[in-house]
Amino acid sequence: MPTLAITLKKQLKAARQQAIEVFQSNHKTEQLLAQLRRTVDEALTQAWEALGMSGNAALVAVGGYGRGELFPHSDVDVLILLDKAPDAGKKEKLESLVQLFWDIGLEIGHSIRTIDECLDESAADITVQTSLLEARLVTGSRALFKQLQERYQAALDPLAFFQAKTLEMRQRHVKYEDTPYSLEPNCKESPGGLRDLQVILWVAKAAGLGHSWSELAEHGMLTSTEARQLRQKERAFKDIRIRLHILTDRREDRLVFDIQTQIAETFGFKTTDTRRASEYLMQRYYWAAKAVTQLNTILLQNIEAHLFPQQAVPRQINERFNEVNGFVDIAHDHVFEETPSAMLEVFLVLSQHAELKDMSARTMRALWHARFKIDNAFRNNPENHRLFMQILQSKRGITHALRRMNATSVLGRYLPNFRQIVGQMQHDLFHVYTVDQHILMVVRNVRRFTMSEHAHEYPFCSQLMANFAQPWVLYVAALFHDIAKGRGGDHSKLGMADARAFCVQHGISPENTDLIVFLVEQHLAMSHVAQKQDMSDPDVITAFAQLVKDERHLTALYLLTVADIRGTSPKVWNAWKGKLLEDLYRMTLRVLGGEEPSADRELKNTQQEAIKTLRLYGLPADAHEQLWKQLDVAYFLRHDASDIAWQTRCFFDKVDTAVPLVRCRLAPIGEGVQVAVYTPDRQDLFARICSYFDEKSFSIFDAKIHTTRNNYALDAFLINAPVFAKNYRDIINLIEHELGALLQSEEPLPAPSKARLSRLSRTFPVNPAVDLRPDERGQYYLLSISANDRAGLLYSISNVLAKYKINLHTAKVMTLGERVEDVFLIDGPGLSQPRNQILLETDLLKTLRI
């Protein structure tokens, strides 16, 4: 038997390799899948016959193998069908057979059952029922297999099967984030992928409607055009899956970043000056997945109507649309041809009628086929302008309407520039959505600010929106803020022209047009100022106030900025960033209200508020004086009153301590822990603190470094880690004890950890950048750093700063997904020398590239 296994293994390997080589020359997917299936059929048949399996058993292919499709590294699922339960001798023979299947190099998924056991398992498990639906005899007793088929068909309940498979599909979609636009989609399991197509064919076969697209067309479930489109999409997904298996040499169904470019190049896509080869591939993939999702919805509705015939009386909505079973249905088949504007009106109807669940299959099909009528004449029609603006100004359903319009390709055809960014990837390491999905997510976020049921999420934003006239202006700005991505050049500048043209065409007033264009141009400005500039500097606030000009522009930009950051990735937004933006908003609003930005006024207000808080702690009225005498204006301007009060409470009676003091508390806003350090200053202090956070794998969100007049360091950090949520009390005690002990140590600093970059960062590396320049007053230097994020990065940077005896005053640590953008305010005795500046920048770049 070992000799037989070796022979069959060699034959199987050679035949599979030959089939793959033929595919690589002619790219005929069906030919490869059928050839691989035949190759395995032959090997299994020889093994079956070699072991002399009796005539009262059958070897049955199930699952994808039963369907007659075998991908290069797919499992081979088989059922060994018996006429009765096996005795001891039979069991031993069956075990030898299964072992032989494995020995010849197959990834076997097997079951051994009688017909009764098959039916019992099928009734209890929809997966087993589905696999038997596609059962195919490989070898053995044809009569036994026919008996299984007859009894299976008699037991099959098409209605229950349909409900179970659609529920299963819904659960799978949720697992894959309910979108076909994942940046690393699974071409088999993700929404709009191969599995969705298989579900249609399964429920159709169970319902007696055939098992191919052409047979579904014959039964009126879809048109011949739709059948052709589905065949094309199915072939395209199979092609991608085959190439994934061949390229990775394993069963890999995900289009992960690491291999997207290689897969794209096998299709002939090339990297250009503006786009990667992978971006062309993925955009084609998303377009195909979107089409499958749309047609899938139509087909499932049609099959459901076939299985659950309902005699509903249409209720007229208007002369073009009726309501049928909770769906909006066209009054007749030629509505969109006769009245093209109805292609926009149907979305308005859905927004205006809360009782409507969606469009009927007939409406979706008619819309899908009529969408090509959206041409320049359609776009220039004032009636269509009115309808589109009505959708944007609806009281409800705006986000759903825009998403439906995108899914049906109506939005991209009405706004041609939007169509260019449908399915376009963003390789900036913090956007997790394609450009079109990000834009719709931002519209959704702005929209939620208007809804009372979401007011608890961002109360300040909801409060501002409640007093903001014509919120639809923000929806338009959100729709256009990234519409020029991928064209080359500054997308903010290019998007301005698109936004202005839209506003003029749609009759938007000059005042609102100017606001929309301003928001598109400056949608990144507020986050830049809040996250990268020193907001304690009155000049920074004055300059920003001059940019926004008035309260309406400021409020609009603030709301759009919050919605935009939240729409990039669930990981990018945090409460600390929210506080930075809110602080900038409030400070700018005071300046716009006529209050001159004054460091003296800010200092006085902050100190008074801090003293009020200290009184709540029950401290003596003069308790703060000794510590505050050692603090300069910069300290008070860079800290909140609540932070000043907390730090004062911790250290007011220990101003001359010789022992490093570390105190921690839960951050007052959002997540994380605040850490305050008060200790005699030393050259490597910042690096030493960072080494501790690096060792513990704590992320540093913010750092404020201050040196007192008596040469003490009063440093504050905002840190976070997943473990904080459950064990923060123990962790606070641990940090206070361990970090305090470390700061008393004179041991040399440990080498920074050699942390590996994430897979995403390795695939799309950020070219490290270091920028060192004096501030406007020439008192300090601004050091800006951008690079791929990795564990221990800030500690590595601090080591370099310590080497050059750099004094650190503030650090703004910005993590944007897999990218960091940090800004440090520094000085040092050697920085006045250009040579030392070059050496510092060179060493930092070397550190960032490790």
Long-range contacts (C-beta under 8 A, 24 or more apart in sequence): 1-50, 1-96, 1-100, 2-103, 4-46, 4-47, 4-50, 4-100, 5-100, 5-103, 5-104, 8-43, 8-46, 8-47, 8-104, 9-103, 9-104, 9-105, 11-43, 12-39, 12-40, 12-43, 12-104, 12-105, 12-106, 13-105, 15-39, 15-42, 16-72, 20-72, 20-246, 23-242, 23-246, 24-246, 27-239, 29-235, 29-238, 29-239, 29-242, 30-235, 30-238, 32-72, 32-242, 33-68, 33-69, 33-70, 33-71, 33-238, 33-242, 34-68, 34-69, 36-70, 36-71, 36-72, 37-65, 37-68, 37-69, 37-70, 40-65, 40-70, 40-76, 40-106, 41-138, 41-139, 43-104, 43-106, 44-76, 44-78, 44-101, 44-106, 44-138, 44-139, 45-138, 45-139, 47-97, 47-100, 47-101, 47-104, 48-97, 48-138, 48-139, 48-140, 49-139, 50-100, 51-93, 51-96, 51-97, 51-100, 53-93, 53-97, 53-140, 55-140, 55-141, 56-82, 56-83, 56-84, 56-141, 56-144, 57-81, 57-82, 57-83, 57-140, 57-141, 57-144, 58-137, 58-139, 58-140, 58-141, 58-142, 58-144, 58-145, 58-148, 59-137, 59-138, 59-139, 59-140, 60-135, 60-136, 60-137, 60-138, 60-140, 60-145, 60-148, 61-135, 61-136, 61-137, 61-138, 62-131, 62-132, 62-134, 62-135, 62-136, 63-109, 63-131, 63-134, 64-134, 65-136, 66-131, 66-134, 66-135, 66-136, 67-134, 67-136, 68-136, 69-238, 71-238, 71-241, 71-242, 71-245, 71-251, 72-242, 72-245, 72-246, 73-107, 73-245, 73-249, 73-250, 73-251, 73-252, 74-107, 74-245, 74-251, 75-107, 75-108, 75-109, 75-251, 76-101, 76-106, 76-107, 76-108, 76-109, 77-108, 77-109, 77-110, 77-131, 78-108, 78-109, 78-110, 78-111, 78-138, 79-110, 79-111, 79-112, 79-113, 79-118, 79-131, 79-132, 79-135, 80-110, 80-111, 80-112, 80-113, 81-113, 81-114, 81-115, 81-118, 81-140, 81-141, 81-144, 81-145, 81-148, 82-112, 82-113, 82-114, 83-114, 83-115, 83-141, 83-144, 84-114, 85-114, 86-112, 107-251, 115-144, 115-147, 115-148, 115-151, 118-148, 118-152, 119-151, 119-152, 119-155, 122-152, 122-155, 123-155, 126-161, 126-164, 126-165, 126-168, 129-156, 129-161, 129-164, 130-165, 130-202, 133-202, 133-205, 133-206, 134-202, 156-206, 158-203, 158-206, 158-207, 158-208, 158-307, 159-307, 159-308, 161-202, 161-203, 161-206, 162-203, 162-206, 162-207, 162-303, 162-304, 162-307, 165-199, 165-202, 165-203, 166-199, 166-203, 166-300, 166-304, 168-199, 169-195, 169-196, 169-199, 179-437, 180-286, 180-289, 180-290, 180-292, 180-293, 181-286, 181-289, 181-423, 181-433, 181-434, 181-436, 181-437, 183-257, 183-282, 183-425, 183-432, 183-433, 183-434, 184-254, 184-255, 184-256, 184-257, 185-254, 185-255, 185-285, 185-289, 186-253, 186-254, 186-255, 187-237, 187-240, 187-241, 187-244, 187-253, 187-254, 187-255, 187-285, 188-237, 188-241, 188-253, 189-253, 190-289, 191-289, 191-293, 192-288, 192-289, 192-290, 192-291, 192-292, 192-293, 192-296, 193-237, 193-289, 193-292, 194-234, 194-237, 194-238, 194-241, 196-292, 196-293, 196-296, 197-230, 197-233, 197-234, 197-237, 197-292, 197-296, 199-296, 200-296, 200-299, 200-300, 200-303, 203-300, 203-303, 204-299, 204-303, 207-303, 207-306, 207-307, 209-303, 209-306, 216-299, 219-306, 220-302, 221-299, 221-302, 221-303, 221-306, 222-295, 222-298, 222-299, 222-302, 222-365, 223-365, 223-369, 225-369, 226-295, 226-298, 226-365, 229-291, 229-295, 230-292, 230-295, 233-288, 233-291, 233-292, 236-284, 236-288, 237-288, 240-285, 243-267, 255-282, 255-285, 256-759, 257-759, 257-760, 257-763, 257-764, 258-759, 258-762, 258-763, 273-488, 274-486, 274-487, 274-488, 275-486, 276-427, 278-425, 279-424, 279-425, 279-427, 279-486, 282-423, 282-425, 283-422, 283-423, 283-424, 283-425, 284-423, 285-423, 286-422, 286-423, 286-434, 287-422, 287-423, 290-407, 290-409, 290-422, 290-423, 293-407, 294-364, 294-368, 294-407, 294-408, 295-368, 297-361, 297-364, 298-361, 298-364, 298-365, 298-368, 299-361, 301-360, 301-361, 301-364, 302-361, 305-361, 317-349, 317-353, 318-349, 320-345, 321-345, 321-346, 321-349, 321-363, 323-353, 323-355, 323-356, 324-360, 325-360, 326-355, 326-356, 326-357, 327-356, 327-357, 327-358, 327-359, 327-360, 327-363, 328-353, 328-356, 328-358, 328-359, 328-360, 328-363, 329-359, 329-360, 329-362, 329-363, 330-360, 330-362, 330-363, 330-366, 333-362, 333-366, 335-366, 336-366, 336-367, 336-370, 336-373, 337-370, 337-373, 340-370, 340-373, 340-374, 340-378, 341-378, 341-381, 341-383, 341-384, 341-387, 343-367, 343-370, 343-371, 343-373, 343-374, 343-410, 344-384, 344-387, 344-388, 344-391, 344-410, 344-414, 345-387, 347-391, 347-401, 347-404, 347-405, 347-410, 348-387, 348-390, 348-391, 348-394, 348-401, 350-397, 350-400, 350-401, 350-404, 351-391, 351-394, 351-396, 351-397, 351-398, 351-400, 351-401, 352-394, 352-397, 354-396, 354-397, 358-404, 359-404, 364-408, 367-408, 367-410, 368-408, 368-409, 371-408, 371-409, 371-410, 371-413, 372-413, 374-410, 374-413, 374-414, 378-414, 379-414, 379-416, 379-505, 380-505, 384-414, 385-505, 385-506, 385-507, 388-414, 388-506, 389-472, 389-506, 389-507, 392-472, 392-475, 392-476, 393-472, 398-443, 398-447, 398-475, 399-440, 399-443, 399-444, 399-447, 402-440, 402-443, 402-479, 403-440, 406-436, 406-440, 412-436, 415-479, 415-483, 415-502, 417-483, 417-484, 417-498, 418-479, 418-483, 420-486, 420-487, 421-482, 421-483, 421-485, 421-486, 424-485, 424-486, 426-485, 427-764, 428-816, 428-817, 428-819, 429-760, 429-761, 429-764, 429-766, 429-788, 429-816, 429-817, 429-818, 429-819, 430-568, 430-569, 430-571, 430-572, 430-816, 430-817, 430-818, 430-819, 431-568, 431-569, 431-817, 432-568, 432-569, 432-570, 432-571, 432-817, 433-567, 433-568, 433-569, 435-482, 435-485, 435-486, 438-482, 438-567, 438-568, 439-478, 439-479, 439-481, 439-482, 439-483, 439-567, 441-566, 441-567, 442-478, 442-481, 442-482, 442-560, 442-563, 442-564, 442-566, 442-567, 443-475, 443-478, 443-479, 444-567, 445-562, 445-563, 445-564, 445-566, 445-567, 446-471, 446-474, 446-475, 446-478, 446-559, 446-560, 446-563, 447-475, 449-559, 449-563, 458-562, 458-578, 460-582, 461-558, 461-559, 461-562, 464-555, 464-558, 464-559, 465-559, 468-552, 468-555, 468-556, 468-559, 470-512, 473-512, 473-515, 473-516, 473-556, 474-519, 474-556, 474-559, 474-560, 474-563, 476-502, 476-503, 476-508, 476-516, 477-515, 477-516, 477-519, 477-520, 477-523, 477-556, 477-560, 478-560, 478-563, 478-564, 480-516, 480-520, 481-519, 481-520, 481-523, 481-560, 481-564, 492-520, 492-521, 492-522, 492-523, 492-524, 493-521, 495-520, 495-521, 496-520, 496-521, 515-552, 515-553, 515-556, 518-553, 518-557, 519-556, 519-557, 519-560, 522-547, 522-548, 522-557, 523-557, 523-560, 523-561, 523-564, 525-557, 526-557, 526-558, 526-561, 526-581, 526-584, 527-561, 527-564, 527-565, 527-577, 527-581, 529-584, 530-577, 530-580, 530-581, 530-583, 530-584, 531-577, 531-580, 531-812, 531-814, 531-821, 532-784, 532-812, 532-814, 532-821, 532-823, 533-823, 534-638, 534-810, 534-825, 535-580, 535-583, 535-584, 535-587, 536-599, 536-602, 536-634, 536-637, 536-638, 538-597, 538-598, 538-599, 538-602, 539-597, 539-776, 541-584, 541-587, 541-588, 541-591, 541-597, 542-591, 542-597, 544-584, 544-588, 545-588, 545-591, 545-592, 548-588, 548-592, 549-592, 550-592, 551-589, 551-592, 551-593, 554-585, 554-588, 554-589, 554-592, 555-585, 558-585, 568-816, 568-817, 569-817, 571-817, 572-816, 572-817, 574-670, 574-671, 574-672, 574-701, 574-720, 575-667, 575-669, 575-670, 575-671, 576-667, 576-669, 576-670, 576-672, 576-701, 576-702, 576-718, 578-669, 578-670, 579-669, 579-670, 599-633, 599-637, 602-636, 602-637, 603-633, 603-636, 603-637, 606-636, 606-637, 606-639, 606-640, 606-641, 606-644, 607-636, 607-641, 607-644, 609-641, 610-641, 610-642, 610-644, 610-645, 610-648, 611-645, 613-641, 613-642, 613-645, 614-645, 614-648, 614-649, 617-645, 617-649, 619-649, 619-652, 623-648, 623-652, 623-653, 624-648, 624-652, 626-652, 626-653, 626-655, 627-651, 627-652, 627-655, 629-709, 630-655, 630-708, 630-709, 630-710, 630-712, 631-706, 631-708, 631-709, 631-714, 632-709, 634-706, 634-809, 635-706, 635-714, 638-704, 638-706, 638-810, 639-704, 639-716, 642-668, 643-674, 643-716, 646-674, 646-676, 647-676, 647-678, 647-714, 647-716, 650-676, 650-678, 651-676, 651-678, 651-714, 654-678, 655-710, 655-712, 656-710, 659-740, 659-744, 660-740, 660-743, 660-744, 661-740, 662-735, 662-736, 662-739, 662-740, 662-743, 663-736, 664-732, 664-735, 664-736, 665-732, 666-728, 666-732, 667-718, 671-720, 671-724, 671-725, 672-701, 672-718, 672-719, 672-720, 672-724, 673-718, 673-719, 673-720, 673-724, 673-728, 673-731, 673-732, 673-735, 674-716, 674-717, 674-718, 675-716, 675-717, 675-718, 675-719, 675-735, 675-739, 676-714, 676-715, 676-716, 677-713, 677-714, 677-715, 677-716, 677-717, 677-739, 677-743, 678-712, 678-713, 678-714, 679-712, 679-713, 679-743, 680-711, 680-712, 680-713, 681-707, 681-711, 681-712, 681-713, 682-713, 683-802, 683-805, 684-749, 684-802, 685-713, 685-715, 685-743, 686-715, 686-798, 686-801, 686-802, 686-808, 687-749, 687-795, 687-798, 687-799, 687-801, 687-802, 688-742, 688-743, 688-749, 689-715, 689-717, 689-739, 689-743, 690-794, 690-795, 690-798, 691-742, 691-749, 691-750, 691-795, 692-738, 692-739, 692-742, 693-717, 693-719, 693-794, 693-795, 694-752, 694-753, 694-791, 694-792, 694-794, 694-795, 695-750, 695-753, 696-721, 696-735, 697-721, 697-791, 699-815, 700-794, 700-811, 700-813, 701-813, 701-815, 702-811, 702-812, 702-813, 703-808, 703-810, 703-811, 703-813, 704-810, 704-811, 705-808, 705-809, 705-810, 705-811, 706-809, 707-807, 707-809, 749-799, 749-802, 752-792, 752-795, 752-796, 752-799, 753-791, 753-792, 753-795, 754-850, 755-790, 755-791, 755-792, 755-793, 756-790, 757-788, 757-790, 758-788, 758-789, 758-790, 758-818, 760-818, 761-788, 761-789, 761-790, 761-818, 764-818, 766-818, 766-819, 768-845, 768-848, 768-849, 770-841, 770-844, 770-845, 770-848, 772-831, 772-837, 772-840, 772-841, 775-825, 779-827, 780-809, 780-825, 780-826, 780-827, 781-825, 781-826, 781-827, 781-831, 782-823, 782-824, 782-825, 782-826, 783-823, 783-824, 783-825, 783-826, 784-821, 784-822, 784-823, 784-824, 785-820, 785-821, 785-822, 785-823, 785-824, 785-844, 785-848, 786-819, 786-820, 786-821, 786-822, 787-819, 787-820, 787-848, 788-818, 788-819, 788-820, 789-815, 789-817, 789-818, 789-819, 789-820, 793-820, 793-848, 794-822, 796-847, 796-848, 796-850, 797-822, 797-844, 797-847, 797-848, 799-847, 800-840, 800-843, 800-844, 800-847, 801-826, 803-843, 804-828, 804-830, 804-836, 804-839, 804-840, 804-843, 805-829, 805-830, 806-831, 806-840
